[in-house]
Amino acid sequence: MALAQHISIQNTEKVNHHFLWKISQTGTALLKRLLWHTKGYATVFGIMLLTFASLSFLYLYWSGKKLTQVFQHHTVVEQK
């Protein structure tokens, strides 16, 4: 019991602020690089999406126009 009263725990660990600062800088640089690449890919993806949407619209327009021409030829009554 007397032995347990004389034990003192000292926190001798020191925080290495330089190491923490380097980790912070590395994480920030990595995040900036990731965002820069993401921005470039987002622009390319947006242009591709716009292109496919435009082509889809043109295809539907062309198909509808052809369909109406077919139905107009079948419904026209020829007069003699």
OpenMM code with the backbone's topology and positions (N, CA, C; nanometers):
from openmm import Vec3, app, unit

residues = "MET ALA LEU ALA GLN HIS ILE SER ILE GLN ASN THR GLU LYS VAL ASN HIS HIS PHE LEU TRP LYS ILE SER GLN THR GLY THR ALA LEU LEU LYS ARG LEU LEU TRP HIS THR LYS GLY TYR ALA THR VAL PHE GLY ILE MET LEU LEU THR PHE ALA SER LEU SER PHE LEU TYR LEU TYR TRP SER GLY LYS LYS LEU THR GLN VAL PHE GLN HIS HIS THR VAL VAL GLU GLN LYS".split()
positions = [
    Vec3(0.0817, -0.1181, 0.0000),
    Vec3(0.0000, 0.0000, 0.0000),
    Vec3(0.0860, 0.1243, 0.0000),
    Vec3(0.1920, 0.1223, 0.0769),
    Vec3(0.2815, 0.2365, 0.0841),
    Vec3(0.3527, 0.2554, -0.0496),
    Vec3(0.3753, 0.1459, -0.1205),
    Vec3(0.4428, 0.1531, -0.2487),
    Vec3(0.3557, 0.2235, -0.3528),
    Vec3(0.2276, 0.1975, -0.3490),
    Vec3(0.1362, 0.2579, -0.4452),
    Vec3(0.1213, 0.4069, -0.4232),
    Vec3(0.1430, 0.4558, -0.3048),
    Vec3(0.1284, 0.5987, -0.2771),
    Vec3(0.2464, 0.6788, -0.3307),
    Vec3(0.3601, 0.6159, -0.3518),
    Vec3(0.4784, 0.6880, -0.3953),
    Vec3(0.4980, 0.6871, -0.5475),
    Vec3(0.4101, 0.6151, -0.6178),
    Vec3(0.4234, 0.6100, -0.7640),
    Vec3(0.3553, 0.7339, -0.8219),
    Vec3(0.4301, 0.8049, -0.8986),
    Vec3(0.3713, 0.9208, -0.9668),
    Vec3(0.3909, 0.9021, -1.1174),
    Vec3(0.2866, 0.9312, -1.1905),
    Vec3(0.2905, 0.9163, -1.3361),
    Vec3(0.3160, 1.0536, -1.3957),
    Vec3(0.4220, 1.0607, -1.4717),
    Vec3(0.4549, 1.1874, -1.5357),
    Vec3(0.4358, 1.1725, -1.6865),
    Vec3(0.3749, 1.2711, -1.7426),
    Vec3(0.3535, 1.2716, -1.8865),
    Vec3(0.4747, 1.3381, -1.9512),
    Vec3(0.5671, 1.2576, -1.9955),
    Vec3(0.6904, 1.3115, -2.0521),
    Vec3(0.6868, 1.3200, -2.2039),
    Vec3(0.5756, 1.2778, -2.2645),
    Vec3(0.5651, 1.2862, -2.4100),
    Vec3(0.5484, 1.4311, -2.4519),
    Vec3(0.6290, 1.4715, -2.5465),
    Vec3(0.6183, 1.6069, -2.5987),
    Vec3(0.5587, 1.5989, -2.7394),
    Vec3(0.4749, 1.6913, -2.7686),
    Vec3(0.4118, 1.6955, -2.8999),
    Vec3(0.5086, 1.7635, -2.9959),
    Vec3(0.5366, 1.6971, -3.1041),
    Vec3(0.6260, 1.7523, -3.2042),
    Vec3(0.5431, 1.8408, -3.2981),
    Vec3(0.5482, 1.9695, -3.2729),
    Vec3(0.4658, 2.0631, -3.3504),
    Vec3(0.5124, 2.0711, -3.4953),
    Vec3(0.6406, 2.0567, -3.5188),
    Vec3(0.6913, 2.0614, -3.6556),
    Vec3(0.6350, 1.9455, -3.7379),
    Vec3(0.6278, 1.8265, -3.6788),
    Vec3(0.5733, 1.7101, -3.7479),
    Vec3(0.4244, 1.7290, -3.7789),
    Vec3(0.3506, 1.7811, -3.6811),
    Vec3(0.2076, 1.8065, -3.7039),
    Vec3(0.1873, 1.9113, -3.8125),
    Vec3(0.2731, 2.0121, -3.8181),
    Vec3(0.2629, 2.1174, -3.9192),
    Vec3(0.2904, 2.0591, -4.0585),
    Vec3(0.3887, 1.9697, -4.0684),
    Vec3(0.4196, 1.9064, -4.1971),
    Vec3(0.3034, 1.8188, -4.2445),
    Vec3(0.2430, 1.7467, -4.1518),
    Vec3(0.1279, 1.6640, -4.1883),
    Vec3(0.0133, 1.7522, -4.2371),
    Vec3(-0.0098, 1.8624, -4.1703),
    Vec3(-0.1151, 1.9552, -4.2099),
    Vec3(-0.0887, 2.0124, -4.3491),
    Vec3(0.0358, 2.0525, -4.3750),
    Vec3(0.0699, 2.1078, -4.5058),
    Vec3(0.0569, 2.0030, -4.6160),
    Vec3(0.0986, 1.8815, -4.5882),
    Vec3(0.0884, 1.7746, -4.6873),
    Vec3(-0.0580, 1.7430, -4.7176),
    Vec3(-0.1408, 1.7370, -4.6154),
    Vec3(-0.2842, 1.7120, -4.6360),
    Vec3(-0.3503, 1.8222, -4.7160),
    Vec3(-0.3134, 1.9471, -4.6871),
    Vec3(-0.3709, 2.0600, -4.7607),
    Vec3(-0.3277, 2.0564, -4.9069),
    Vec3(-0.2006, 2.0274, -4.9323),
    Vec3(-0.1513, 2.0197, -5.0702),
    Vec3(-0.2204, 1.9078, -5.1466),
    Vec3(-0.2401, 1.7940, -5.0810),
    Vec3(-0.3079, 1.6813, -5.1450),
    Vec3(-0.4528, 1.7162, -5.1788),
    Vec3(-0.5205, 1.7831, -5.0873),
    Vec3(-0.6589, 1.8234, -5.1115),
    Vec3(-0.6689, 1.9235, -5.2262),
    Vec3(-0.5770, 2.0204, -5.2307),
    Vec3(-0.5780, 2.1186, -5.3400),
    Vec3(-0.5541, 2.0511, -5.4746),
    Vec3(-0.4610, 1.9564, -5.4764),
    Vec3(-0.4316, 1.8848, -5.6003),
    Vec3(-0.5522, 1.8027, -5.6451),
    Vec3(-0.6170, 1.7370, -5.5520),
    Vec3(-0.7355, 1.6577, -5.5840),
    Vec3(-0.8471, 1.7460, -5.6384),
    Vec3(-0.8701, 1.8607, -5.5767),
    Vec3(-0.9744, 1.9511, -5.6243),
    Vec3(-0.9418, 2.0067, -5.7625),
    Vec3(-0.8125, 2.0340, -5.7886),
    Vec3(-0.7735, 2.0858, -5.9189),
    Vec3(-0.8009, 1.9826, -6.0281),
    Vec3(-0.7672, 1.8557, -6.0021),
    Vec3(-0.7931, 1.7513, -6.1008),
    Vec3(-0.9432, 1.7267, -6.1160),
    Vec3(-1.0163, 1.7314, -6.0078),
    Vec3(-1.1605, 1.7101, -6.0134),
    Vec3(-1.2282, 1.8184, -6.0955),
    Vec3(-1.1810, 1.9412, -6.0812),
    Vec3(-1.2392, 2.0518, -6.1571),
    Vec3(-1.2198, 2.0303, -6.3069),
    Vec3(-1.1027, 1.9852, -6.3471),
    Vec3(-1.0771, 1.9583, -6.4882),
    Vec3(-1.1644, 1.8469, -6.5418),
    Vec3(-1.1760, 1.7383, -6.4667),
    Vec3(-1.2593, 1.6271, -6.5112),
    Vec3(-1.4069, 1.6648, -6.5098),
    Vec3(-1.4489, 1.7475, -6.4176),
    Vec3(-1.5891, 1.7903, -6.4132),
    Vec3(-1.6232, 1.8727, -6.5368),
    Vec3(-1.5294, 1.9550, -6.5822),
    Vec3(-1.5530, 2.0342, -6.7025),
    Vec3(-1.5682, 1.9437, -6.8243),
    Vec3(-1.4798, 1.8470, -6.8379),
    Vec3(-1.4871, 1.7540, -6.9511),
    Vec3(-1.6158, 1.6723, -6.9440),
    Vec3(-1.6509, 1.6250, -6.8264),
    Vec3(-1.7740, 1.5472, -6.8103),
    Vec3(-1.8965, 1.6315, -6.8438),
    Vec3(-1.8968, 1.7585, -6.8041),
    Vec3(-2.0091, 1.8475, -6.8351),
    Vec3(-2.0253, 1.8698, -6.9843),
    Vec3(-1.9138, 1.8869, -7.0551),
    Vec3(-1.9203, 1.9056, -7.2004),
    Vec3(-1.9702, 1.7786, -7.2687),
    Vec3(-1.9223, 1.6625, -7.2206),
    Vec3(-1.9697, 1.5363, -7.2786),
    Vec3(-2.1193, 1.5176, -7.2544),
    Vec3(-2.1657, 1.5501, -7.1354),
    Vec3(-2.3073, 1.5369, -7.1037),
    Vec3(-2.3915, 1.6291, -7.1914),
    Vec3(-2.3458, 1.7509, -7.2114),
    Vec3(-2.4166, 1.8450, -7.2976),
    Vec3(-2.4204, 1.7955, -7.4418),
    Vec3(-2.3108, 1.7375, -7.4885),
    Vec3(-2.3054, 1.6841, -7.6248),
    Vec3(-2.4038, 1.5687, -7.6418),
    Vec3(-2.4051, 1.4753, -7.5480),
    Vec3(-2.4976, 1.3624, -7.5580),
    Vec3(-2.6435, 1.4069, -7.5475),
    Vec3(-2.6703, 1.5058, -7.4646),
    Vec3(-2.8074, 1.5570, -7.4550),
    Vec3(-2.8496, 1.6222, -7.5862),
    Vec3(-2.7605, 1.6970, -7.6484),
    Vec3(-2.7921, 1.7615, -7.7762),
    Vec3(-2.8153, 1.6576, -7.8856),
    Vec3(-2.7291, 1.5557, -7.8904),
    Vec3(-2.7471, 1.4511, -7.9913),
    Vec3(-2.8765, 1.3736, -7.9693),
    Vec3(-2.9106, 1.3497, -7.8450),
    Vec3(-3.0367, 1.2808, -7.8150),
    Vec3(-3.1562, 1.3634, -7.8589),
    Vec3(-3.1505, 1.4929, -7.8326),
    Vec3(-3.2596, 1.5806, -7.8747),
    Vec3(-3.2715, 1.5814, -8.0269),
    Vec3(-3.1589, 1.5912, -8.0962),
    Vec3(-3.1633, 1.5915, -8.2425),
    Vec3(-3.2163, 1.4597, -8.2974),
    Vec3(-3.1790, 1.3486, -8.2354),
    Vec3(-3.2294, 1.2186, -8.2795),
    Vec3(-3.3811, 1.2090, -8.2606),
    Vec3(-3.4299, 1.2537, -8.1456),
    Vec3(-3.5747, 1.2510, -8.1230),
    Vec3(-3.6477, 1.3430, -8.2195),
    Vec3(-3.5909, 1.4575, -8.2466),
    Vec3(-3.6531, 1.5526, -8.3403),
    Vec3(-3.6582, 1.4923, -8.4807),
    Vec3(-3.5462, 1.4322, -8.5242),
    Vec3(-3.5409, 1.3730, -8.6559),
    Vec3(-3.6377, 1.2548, -8.6679),
    Vec3(-3.6433, 1.1720, -8.5638),
    Vec3(-3.7350, 1.0575, -8.5649),
    Vec3(-3.8797, 1.1036, -8.5686),
    Vec3(-3.9124, 1.2047, -8.4916),
    Vec3(-4.0488, 1.2572, -8.4926),
    Vec3(-4.0862, 1.3166, -8.6267),
    Vec3(-3.9916, 1.3828, -8.6896),
    Vec3(-4.0187, 1.4429, -8.8199),
    Vec3(-4.0420, 1.3348, -8.9249),
    Vec3(-3.9606, 1.2308, -8.9223),
    Vec3(-3.9780, 1.1196, -9.0163),
    Vec3(-4.1103, 1.0476, -8.9921),
    Vec3(-4.1457, 1.0308, -8.8648),
    Vec3(-4.2695, 0.9622, -8.8306),
    Vec3(-4.3908, 1.0404, -8.8807),
    Vec3(-4.3897, 1.1713, -8.8632),
    Vec3(-4.5031, 1.2524, -8.9093),
    Vec3(-4.5125, 1.2516, -9.0604),
    Vec3(-4.3989, 1.2451, -9.1316),
    Vec3(-4.4031, 1.2384, -9.2772),
    Vec3(-4.4640, 1.1070, -9.3232),
    Vec3(-4.4326, 0.9983, -9.2536),
    Vec3(-4.4883, 0.8675, -9.2903),
    Vec3(-4.6384, 0.8678, -9.2698),
    Vec3(-4.6847, 0.9208, -9.1566),
    Vec3(-4.8288, 0.9220, -9.1296),
    Vec3(-4.9024, 1.0174, -9.2225),
    Vec3(-4.8405, 1.1259, -9.2651),
    Vec3(-4.9054, 1.2188, -9.3574),
    Vec3(-4.9245, 1.1539, -9.4941),
    Vec3(-4.8293, 1.0722, -9.5392),
    Vec3(-4.8426, 1.0069, -9.6694),
    Vec3(-4.9522, 0.9013, -9.6673),
    Vec3(-4.9743, 0.8378, -9.5546),
    Vec3(-5.0776, 0.7350, -9.5465),
    Vec3(-5.2170, 0.7941, -9.5324),
    Vec3(-5.2284, 0.9125, -9.4801),
    Vec3(-5.3611, 0.9685, -9.4562),
    Vec3(-5.4101, 1.0580, -9.5697),
    Vec3(-5.3238, 1.0882, -9.6640),
    Vec3(-5.3647, 1.1747, -9.7755),
    Vec3(-5.4484, 1.0933, -9.8731),
    Vec3(-5.5653, 1.1475, -9.9046),
    Vec3(-5.6557, 1.0823, -9.9996),
    Vec3(-5.6326, 1.1465, -10.1344),
    Vec3(-5.6021, 1.0635, -10.2325),
    Vec3(-5.5776, 1.1159, -10.3651),
    Vec3(-5.7109, 1.1390, -10.4380),
    Vec3(-5.7184, 1.2518, -10.5021),
    Vec3(-5.8388, 1.2847, -10.5760),
    Vec3(-5.8109, 1.2705, -10.7269),
    Vec3(-5.9111, 1.2208, -10.8014),
    Vec3(-5.8930, 1.2028, -10.9454),
    Vec3(-5.9514, 1.3171, -11.0222),
] * unit.nanometer
topology = app.Topology()
chain = topology.addChain("A")
for resn in residues:
    res = topology.addResidue(resn, chain)
    for name in ("N", "CA", "C"):
        topology.addAtom(name, app.Element.getBySymbol(name[0]), res)
